[in-house]
Amino acid sequence: MDINKITDLITEKLTVWSEALIKLLPNIAVAAIVMVLGFYLAKFIQKTATRLIGKISKNLTLNNLFSSIIYFIFLGIVIFTVLSILKLDKAVTSILAGAGILGLALAFAFQDIAANFMSGIFISFRKPLKVGDIVEIRDYMGKVKEVNLRDTIIETFQGKTVIIPNKEVFQNPIENYSFLQKRRFDLSVGVSYGDDLEKVRQITLDAVSDIAELSKEDTINVFFVEFGDSSVNLSVRMWINTPEQSVYNKVGSEAIIKIKKAYDANDIMIPFPIRTLDFGIKGGTTLNEMPVQIKQEKE
């Protein structure tokens, strides 16, 4: 190919591009102004959104997340507007199509993460638990250490740290012992059939009434609940003025000691289980009729 022709072709292309660029200069100037103003406006909207969301939720992580989502959504609108001003409509269409396919693929690939993430958002708004609460979730009981957007961290009373995905927290019952800021201790006791039950009730109440950690606003209740195999069973129900597990265990231990001492001092018997062995079943023999054979070993 002739060098002159190549030169003419390059010159022609450069001339066309230059003319197109000159025609596009006003659009580029407008796009640049829109881009700069859009960035500043997006920052302003983000700060405003953070302030407004903060009035609804006190979770800083969640507040920052929502304000960032709003910021990027508005920023995306600005970028697509700039591309439209530059008459890059095909690029906008391609970007939107690619974003849709990518979003669908990510949704399938990270559906568990997304489920935990959305559950964390709902937990932050509903607030069924907070840091410091004593809770029982599934088979884990302990104190809440962290509530993140993806998981909840519990420290059990045995010293184990349990990380529970928020999906499991949100979909399972949560037993929150700290919600009322007090807990009830139920103690089951059995007394002999020969004891005076009214006397037993009063002595039991007197025995546990001076435990310091019991709530002053709630009464101690003693209920006889059933006739057992060898005892009349009763339930002592006491409210403790704190949900802390160490106090809960201490009150239970003190109640057992005090009730045992009071029963011993007043001749109230806590009977042992009684079992009767009957060998007179059909096809067998009674115990007193059974022959006893003693074998002596030969030396």
C-alpha positions in Angstrom: 0.0 0.0 0.0 1.2 3.5 -0.9 2.5 5.5 2.1 0.6 8.6 0.8 -2.7 6.7 1.0 -1.9 5.5 4.5 -1.1 9.0 5.5 -4.3 10.3 3.9 -6.4 7.7 5.6 -4.9 8.4 9.0 -5.4 12.2 8.5 -9.0 11.6 7.5 -9.7 9.5 10.6 -8.1 12.1 12.9 -10.0 14.9 11.2 -13.3 13.0 11.7 -12.5 12.2 15.4 -11.4 15.8 16.0 -14.7 17.1 14.5 -16.6 14.6 16.6 -14.7 15.7 19.7 -15.3 19.4 19.1 -19.0 18.7 18.7 -18.9 16.7 21.9 -17.1 19.3 23.9 -20.2 21.0 25.2 -21.5 17.6 26.3 -18.2 16.8 28.0 -18.3 20.1 29.9 -21.9 19.5 31.0 -21.0 15.9 32.0 -18.0 17.1 34.0 -20.2 19.6 35.9 -22.9 17.0 36.5 -20.2 14.6 37.8 -18.7 17.1 40.2 -22.0 18.3 41.5 -23.3 14.8 41.7 -20.4 13.7 43.9 -20.9 16.6 46.3 -24.7 16.0 46.4 -24.2 12.3 47.0 -22.0 13.1 50.0 -24.6 15.5 51.3 -27.4 13.0 50.9 -25.3 10.4 52.7 -24.7 12.6 55.7 -28.4 13.6 55.8 -29.4 9.9 55.6 -27.0 9.0 58.4 -28.5 11.6 60.6 -32.1 10.6 59.9 -31.5 6.9 60.2 -29.7 7.5 63.5 -32.9 8.8 65.0 -34.6 5.5 64.3 -31.7 3.0 65.0 -28.8 3.2 67.5 -26.8 0.5 65.7 -23.9 2.4 64.1 -22.9 -0.5 61.8 -26.5 -0.7 60.4 -26.7 3.1 60.1 -23.5 3.3 58.1 -24.6 0.4 55.9 -27.9 2.1 54.9 -26.3 5.5 54.4 -23.6 3.9 52.2 -26.3 2.0 50.2 -28.1 5.3 49.6 -24.8 7.0 48.6 -23.9 4.4 46.0 -27.4 4.3 44.6 -27.3 8.1 44.0 -23.8 7.9 42.7 -24.9 5.2 40.2 -27.7 7.5 39.0 -25.1 10.3 38.5 -22.8 8.1 36.5 -25.6 6.8 34.2 -26.7 10.4 33.7 -23.2 11.4 32.7 -23.0 8.5 30.2 -26.3 9.5 28.7 -25.1 13.1 28.3 -22.1 11.8 26.5 -24.5 9.8 24.3 -23.0 6.5 25.4 -26.5 4.9 25.6 -25.1 1.5 24.3 -22.6 1.5 27.1 -25.3 2.2 29.7 -27.4 -0.7 28.3 -24.5 -3.0 28.4 -23.6 -2.0 32.0 -27.2 -2.5 33.2 -27.4 -5.9 31.5 -24.0 -7.0 32.9 -25.0 -5.8 36.4 -28.2 -7.8 36.3 -26.5 -11.0 35.2 -23.7 -10.4 37.8 -26.3 -9.7 40.6 -28.2 -12.9 39.8 -25.1 -15.0 39.8 -24.0 -13.5 43.1 -27.4 -14.0 44.6 -27.2 -17.8 44.0 -23.6 -18.0 45.0 -23.9 -16.2 48.3 -27.6 -16.9 49.3 -26.6 -18.1 52.8 -24.5 -15.0 53.4 -27.3 -12.8 52.1 -29.8 -14.6 54.4 -27.6 -14.0 57.4 -27.1 -10.4 56.4 -30.8 -9.7 56.0 -31.5 -11.5 59.3 -29.0 -9.3 61.0 -30.8 -6.2 59.7 -34.2 -7.4 61.0 -32.6 -8.3 64.4 -31.1 -4.8 64.6 -34.6 -3.3 64.1 -36.6 -5.7 66.2 -33.9 -5.8 69.0 -34.9 -9.2 70.6 -31.5 -9.1 72.3 -28.6 -6.8 72.9 -25.0 -7.0 74.1 -24.9 -8.1 77.8 -28.2 -10.0 77.7 -28.4 -13.5 79.1 -30.1 -15.6 76.4 -30.7 -19.1 75.3 -30.7 -19.8 71.5 -31.2 -23.4 70.4 -29.0 -25.4 72.8 -26.7 -22.5 73.7 -27.1 -20.4 76.9 -24.8 -17.5 77.8 -24.2 -13.8 77.6 -24.3 -11.9 74.3 -20.9 -10.4 73.5 -21.5 -9.0 69.9 -24.4 -8.6 67.6 -23.1 -8.2 64.0 -24.8 -8.0 60.7 -23.8 -11.5 59.8 -23.6 -13.4 63.2 -24.3 -13.1 66.9 -21.5 -14.1 69.4 -22.4 -15.7 72.7 -20.1 -16.5 75.6 -21.5 -19.5 77.5 -21.2 -19.9 81.3 -18.7 -22.7 80.7 -16.3 -20.3 79.0 -17.0 -21.3 75.4 -17.4 -18.7 72.7 -20.3 -19.6 70.3 -20.7 -17.8 66.9 -24.3 -18.3 65.7 -25.3 -17.2 62.2 -28.0 -14.6 62.3 -30.3 -16.7 60.1 -30.4 -19.3 63.0 -31.0 -16.5 65.6 -33.8 -15.0 63.6 -35.6 -18.3 62.7 -35.4 -19.9 66.2 -37.0 -19.0 69.5 -34.9 -16.7 71.7 -35.1 -17.0 75.5 -34.0 -13.7 76.9 -33.5 -13.8 80.6 -32.5 -10.2 80.9 -35.6 -8.6 79.4 -37.4 -8.3 82.8 -34.1 -7.7 84.7 -35.2 -10.5 87.1 -35.5 -14.3 87.1 -37.6 -16.8 88.9 -36.1 -19.8 90.6 -38.3 -22.9 90.9 -37.3 -25.4 93.5 -39.1 -28.8 93.8 -39.2 -30.5 97.2 -41.0 -33.6 98.5 -42.2 -34.2 102.1 -43.6 -37.2 103.9 -47.3 -38.1 103.7 -47.3 -37.9 107.5 -46.3 -34.3 107.8 -48.7 -31.4 108.3 -48.8 -29.6 105.0 -49.8 -26.2 106.3 -46.9 -26.4 108.7 -44.6 -27.4 105.9 -45.8 -24.4 103.8 -45.1 -21.9 106.6 -41.7 -23.3 107.5 -40.6 -23.4 103.9 -41.6 -19.7 103.4 -39.8 -18.7 106.6 -36.7 -20.6 105.6 -36.1 -18.8 102.3 -37.6 -15.4 103.1 -34.3 -13.8 104.3 -32.2 -14.6 101.2 -30.7 -11.2 100.3 -30.9 -11.5 96.5 -34.6 -12.1 96.4 -36.9 -9.4 94.9 -38.7 -7.3 97.4 -41.5 -6.5 95.0 -42.5 -10.1 94.3 -43.8 -12.6 96.8 -42.5 -16.1 97.5 -45.0 -18.8 96.5 -45.2 -22.4 97.8 -47.6 -24.7 95.9 -48.3 -28.3 96.5 -48.3 -29.8 93.0 -48.8 -33.6 93.2 -49.0 -36.8 95.2 -45.8 -38.6 94.4 -44.9 -42.3 94.8 -43.4 -41.7 98.3 -43.9 -38.0 99.0 -46.2 -35.0 98.6 -44.3 -32.8 96.2 -44.3 -29.0 96.4 -42.8 -26.2 94.4 -41.1 -23.1 95.8 -41.1 -20.1 93.4 -38.8 -17.2 94.2 -38.0 -14.1 92.1 -34.4 -13.0 92.0 -33.6 -9.2 91.6 -31.1 -9.8 88.8 -30.8 -12.0 85.8 -27.1 -12.9 86.4 -26.4 -16.6 86.3 -24.0 -16.6 89.3 -26.6 -15.0 91.5 -29.3 -17.4 90.2 -27.1 -20.4 91.2 -26.2 -18.9 94.6 -29.9 -18.3 95.5 -30.7 -21.9 94.5 -27.9 -23.3 96.6 -28.8 -21.2 99.7 -32.5 -22.1 99.4 -31.7 -25.8 99.4 -29.4 -25.4 102.5 -32.0 -23.3 104.4 -34.9 -25.6 103.6 -33.0 -28.7 104.7 -32.0 -27.1 108.0 -35.5 -25.9 108.7 -37.0 -29.3 107.9 -34.4 -31.0 110.2 -35.2 -28.6 113.0 -38.9 -29.2 112.8 -38.9 -33.0 112.2 -40.1 -32.7 108.6 -39.0 -35.6 106.6 -37.8 -35.6 103.0 -38.5 -39.2 102.2 -36.2 -41.4 100.2 -37.9 -43.1 97.1 -39.5 -46.4 98.2 -39.3 -49.5 95.9 -41.1 -52.8 96.5 -39.8 -55.9 94.8 -42.6 -58.4 94.2 -41.4 -61.8 93.1 -45.0 -63.2 93.1 -45.6 -62.6 89.4 -47.3 -65.1 87.2 -45.0 -68.0 86.6 -42.7 -67.1 89.5 -42.6 -67.7 93.2 -42.8 -65.4 96.2 -39.6 -64.3 97.9 -40.3 -66.2 101.1 -40.9 -69.5 99.2 -37.8 -69.3 97.2 -35.3 -72.0 98.2 -31.9 -70.8 99.3 -29.0 -72.9 98.2 -25.5 -72.5 99.6 -22.7 -74.1 97.7 -19.6 -74.9 99.5 -16.4 -75.1 97.4 -14.4 -78.3 97.9 -10.8 -77.8 99.0 
